[in-house]
Amino acid sequence: MNRMITTFRSLSAGKATGAALAAALVVSAPVAWMAAPTPAAAYSGNLDAAVQALRGISTMRADFTQTDRKGQTVGGVMTLKRPGKIRFEYEKGVPLLVVSNGRSLTLVDYEVNQVQRWPITNSPLGALLDPDRDVKKYGKLVPTGVDDVLSVEVRDPKKPEFGVITMIFLRDGGAPGGWELKNWVALDAQNNRTTVRLTNHRYGVSVNDSAFRYRDPRRTTRRPR
């Protein structure tokens, strides 16, 4: 486990990689899904379906597994609340927390008492955190060859340092919009991959805004942010 934590710290050492890690914890999509997209017009309807699936989530809780570029995996629970709030609570023994309050994304390392923060405005991360703003602007559909699978790649060509996020949806009549977000892949500017898979989705759960605050380890007497 200590080796895993060391790997995560190395991943979050720079702004771009840390943002990708904090944004995305997905499971690897097949390489074919990462191919160059066909013309957007041919797939605009499906892109709309993915956007509506994200917009249909008011609150959600799901279990996640996160895999780094070396194949090491750790799990936890993800909590999402629109607009813009997300929390990745890692399993026992991993002293890390990733949380967004709707304005900024924060990575907290309780073992070394370190806090790193990145704005989510105008970055591809907003595709997940605020689909009203970013999916259509930065996203494009990647063909999968499977009718029941959608793959949406999100990047800002003007800000390559933020990397790329590819979200994978499976058709599911019980999910908002009829499509369920199953995983995503984050590639940083150095082409390092972080993948996250979601399972056991629970929609419409009660989530208090206090879930998106954190205890600042730099001052033990400081109130939760």
C-alpha positions as CSV (number, residue, x, y, z in Angstrom):
1,M,0.0,0.0,0.0
2,N,2.9,2.4,0.8
3,R,4.2,1.8,-2.8
4,M,0.7,2.7,-4.2
5,I,0.6,6.0,-2.1
6,T,4.1,6.9,-3.4
7,T,3.0,6.3,-6.9
8,F,0.0,8.6,-6.4
9,R,2.2,11.3,-5.0
10,S,4.5,11.2,-8.0
11,L,1.5,11.4,-10.2
12,S,0.3,14.5,-8.5
13,A,3.6,16.3,-8.4
14,G,2.8,18.6,-11.4
15,K,-0.2,20.8,-12.1
16,A,-1.3,18.9,-15.2
17,T,-1.0,15.4,-13.8
18,G,-2.5,16.3,-10.5
19,A,-5.5,17.8,-12.2
20,A,-6.0,14.7,-14.3
21,L,-5.7,12.5,-11.2
22,A,-8.1,14.6,-9.2
23,A,-10.6,14.8,-12.0
24,A,-10.8,11.3,-13.0
25,L,-10.0,8.2,-11.0
26,V,-11.7,4.8,-15.1
27,V,-11.0,1.6,-16.3
28,S,-8.9,1.2,-19.5
29,A,-10.9,1.6,-22.6
30,P,-9.9,-0.7,-25.5
31,V,-7.2,1.0,-27.6
32,A,-9.6,1.0,-30.6
33,W,-11.9,3.4,-28.7
34,M,-9.1,5.9,-28.6
35,A,-8.9,6.1,-32.4
36,A,-9.5,9.3,-34.4
37,P,-13.2,10.3,-34.5
38,T,-15.4,10.2,-37.5
39,P,-17.0,13.5,-38.5
40,A,-18.9,15.0,-35.6
41,A,-22.1,15.5,-37.6
42,A,-22.5,11.7,-38.0
43,Y,-22.5,11.3,-34.2
44,S,-24.1,14.5,-32.8
45,G,-27.2,12.6,-31.6
46,N,-25.1,10.2,-29.5
47,L,-23.0,13.0,-28.1
48,D,-26.3,14.6,-27.1
49,A,-27.3,11.4,-25.4
50,A,-24.0,11.4,-23.3
51,V,-24.6,15.0,-22.3
52,Q,-28.1,14.3,-21.2
53,A,-26.9,11.3,-19.2
54,L,-24.5,13.6,-17.3
55,R,-27.1,16.4,-16.9
56,G,-29.6,13.9,-15.6
57,I,-27.5,13.1,-12.5
58,S,-28.5,15.3,-9.6
59,T,-26.7,13.2,-7.0
60,M,-24.9,9.9,-7.3
61,R,-22.8,7.6,-5.2
62,A,-20.7,4.8,-6.7
63,D,-17.8,2.5,-5.8
64,F,-14.7,3.2,-7.8
65,T,-11.4,1.5,-8.6
66,Q,-8.5,3.6,-9.7
67,T,-5.6,2.1,-11.7
68,D,-2.3,4.0,-12.4
69,R,0.0,3.7,-15.3
70,K,1.9,0.9,-13.6
71,G,-1.2,-1.2,-13.1
72,Q,-1.5,-0.6,-9.4
73,T,-5.1,-0.3,-8.2
74,V,-6.9,1.2,-5.2
75,G,-10.6,1.7,-4.5
76,G,-13.0,3.8,-2.6
77,V,-16.4,5.6,-2.9
78,M,-17.2,8.5,-5.2
79,T,-19.9,11.0,-4.3
80,L,-21.2,13.5,-7.0
81,K,-23.6,16.4,-6.6
82,R,-24.4,18.8,-9.4
83,P,-23.3,21.3,-10.1
84,G,-19.6,20.8,-9.8
85,K,-19.2,18.9,-6.5
86,I,-17.4,15.6,-6.3
87,R,-15.6,13.6,-3.6
88,F,-13.3,10.6,-3.9
89,E,-13.0,8.9,-0.5
90,Y,-10.2,6.3,-0.7
91,E,-10.2,3.0,1.1
92,K,-8.8,2.6,4.6
93,G,-5.1,2.9,4.7
94,V,-4.8,5.4,1.8
95,P,-4.4,8.9,3.4
96,L,-5.6,10.8,0.3
97,L,-8.8,12.7,-0.4
98,V,-9.9,14.3,-3.7
99,V,-12.7,16.8,-3.4
100,S,-14.3,19.6,-5.5
101,N,-16.5,22.3,-4.0
102,G,-17.7,23.4,-7.4
103,R,-15.0,26.0,-7.9
104,S,-11.7,24.2,-7.4
105,L,-10.5,20.6,-7.3
106,T,-8.4,19.8,-4.2
107,L,-6.0,16.9,-3.5
108,V,-5.4,16.4,0.2
109,D,-2.5,14.2,1.5
110,Y,-2.9,13.6,5.2
111,E,0.3,11.6,5.5
112,V,2.6,14.5,4.6
113,N,0.1,17.3,5.4
114,Q,-0.1,18.7,1.9
115,V,-2.9,20.3,0.0
116,Q,-2.9,21.0,-3.8
117,R,-5.6,22.8,-5.6
118,W,-6.5,23.5,-9.2
119,P,-9.4,25.6,-10.7
120,I,-11.9,23.7,-12.7
121,T,-13.0,26.6,-14.8
122,N,-12.4,26.2,-18.5
123,S,-10.7,22.9,-18.2
124,P,-11.9,19.5,-19.6
125,L,-12.6,18.4,-16.0
126,G,-15.8,20.5,-16.2
127,A,-17.2,17.9,-18.6
128,L,-17.8,15.6,-15.6
129,L,-18.3,18.3,-13.0
130,D,-20.5,20.7,-14.9
131,P,-21.8,19.2,-18.2
132,D,-24.0,22.3,-18.8
133,R,-20.8,24.2,-19.5
134,D,-18.2,22.0,-21.1
135,V,-19.1,18.8,-22.8
136,K,-20.3,20.3,-26.1
137,K,-17.5,22.9,-26.2
138,Y,-14.6,20.4,-25.6
139,G,-16.0,17.0,-26.3
140,K,-16.2,14.8,-29.3
141,L,-17.6,11.3,-29.9
142,V,-15.1,8.5,-30.5
143,P,-16.6,5.6,-32.5
144,T,-16.7,2.3,-30.7
145,G,-18.4,0.0,-33.2
146,V,-20.9,-1.0,-30.5
147,D,-24.4,0.5,-30.4
148,D,-24.7,0.2,-26.7
149,V,-21.4,1.9,-25.9
150,L,-20.6,5.6,-26.1
151,S,-17.1,7.0,-25.8
152,V,-16.7,10.7,-25.4
153,E,-13.2,12.4,-25.5
154,V,-12.8,15.7,-23.8
155,R,-9.8,18.0,-24.2
156,D,-9.1,21.7,-24.5
157,P,-6.8,22.2,-27.5
158,K,-5.8,25.6,-26.2
159,K,-4.7,24.0,-22.8
160,P,-2.9,20.8,-23.6
161,E,-1.4,20.8,-20.1
162,F,-4.8,19.7,-18.8
163,G,-4.6,16.4,-20.7
164,V,-7.4,14.3,-22.1
165,I,-10.4,12.6,-20.4
166,T,-12.3,9.9,-22.3
167,M,-15.6,8.9,-20.7
168,I,-17.3,5.5,-21.4
169,F,-21.1,5.1,-21.2
170,L,-23.1,1.9,-21.5
171,R,-26.8,1.9,-22.4
172,D,-28.9,1.3,-19.3
173,G,-32.6,2.0,-19.0
174,G,-32.3,2.5,-15.3
175,A,-29.8,5.3,-15.5
176,P,-30.5,9.0,-16.1
177,G,-30.9,9.6,-19.8
178,G,-30.7,5.9,-20.5
179,W,-26.9,5.8,-20.4
180,E,-24.6,5.0,-17.4
181,L,-21.1,6.4,-17.0
182,K,-19.1,3.3,-16.3
183,N,-15.5,4.5,-16.5
184,W,-13.1,7.1,-17.7
185,V,-9.5,7.4,-18.8
186,A,-7.3,10.4,-18.0
187,L,-4.1,11.0,-20.0
188,D,-1.8,13.8,-18.9
189,A,0.5,15.9,-21.0
190,Q,3.2,13.2,-20.6
191,N,0.8,10.5,-21.8
192,N,0.6,8.9,-18.4
193,R,-2.7,7.1,-18.0
194,T,-5.0,7.0,-14.9
195,T,-8.1,4.8,-15.2
196,V,-11.2,4.6,-13.1
197,R,-14.1,2.2,-13.1
198,L,-17.5,2.9,-11.4
199,T,-19.8,0.1,-10.0
200,N,-22.8,0.0,-7.7
201,H,-24.3,3.3,-8.9
202,R,-26.9,4.8,-6.6
203,Y,-28.8,7.8,-8.0
204,G,-30.8,10.5,-6.2
205,V,-29.2,9.8,-2.9
206,S,-29.3,12.4,-0.1
207,V,-25.9,14.3,-0.1
208,N,-25.2,17.1,2.2
209,D,-22.9,19.9,1.0
210,S,-20.6,19.2,4.0
211,A,-19.5,16.1,2.1
212,F,-17.4,18.4,-0.2
213,R,-15.5,20.0,2.6
214,Y,-12.2,18.7,4.0
215,R,-10.1,18.9,7.1
216,D,-7.0,21.0,6.3
217,P,-4.0,19.0,7.6
218,R,-1.7,22.0,7.6
219,R,-3.4,23.5,10.6
220,T,-5.0,21.0,13.0
221,T,-7.1,23.8,14.5
222,R,-8.4,25.0,11.1
223,R,-12.1,24.4,10.5
224,P,-13.1,22.1,7.6
225,R,-13.1,24.0,4.3
